[in-house]
Amino acid sequence: MENVEKLFADSKLDNDVDLKACVACLSFIITSAVRYNCDNSALFSELQQLGLPREHSVSLIKVTTDKTAEITKKLEKISLKIHNLDDVKIDLEPECHLAMMNMTIDGKETSVALTPLTVDVLLENLKAVLSKMKELDNYGKRTV
């Protein structure tokens, strides 16, 4: 950020607000280009339409191309992950009308107390998710 502030010092823009806006905009453009595997010519065209000088557009494309692997790793790191369910054990406690579900997820043990009501709600939610998954699966198989 210090390097950006030095480069930005010569401009006539408000250092604090405009600098942050420019950095946020460039960050969004570059990460979106990498995330959606944007072609360099399409990115160049879009940058030109935004009014960036040709030299700046070429520089941004070069940086994007050079740093694609690093940006992709960062995006993967912050994206939604599905954890491995290693083990599940259920201990019924009839006197309390309770079931203790002990799970091991990625090596970490977690316990959840399930009452009859929470089991019913969980079951209904799982049925709704299954129905939605089937609907989406059938949607992808439709012919046009």
Beta strands, then each sheet from edge to edge (+ up, - down):
strand 1: 85-93
strand 2: 98-105
strand 3: 108-114
sheet 1: 1+ 2- 3+
end
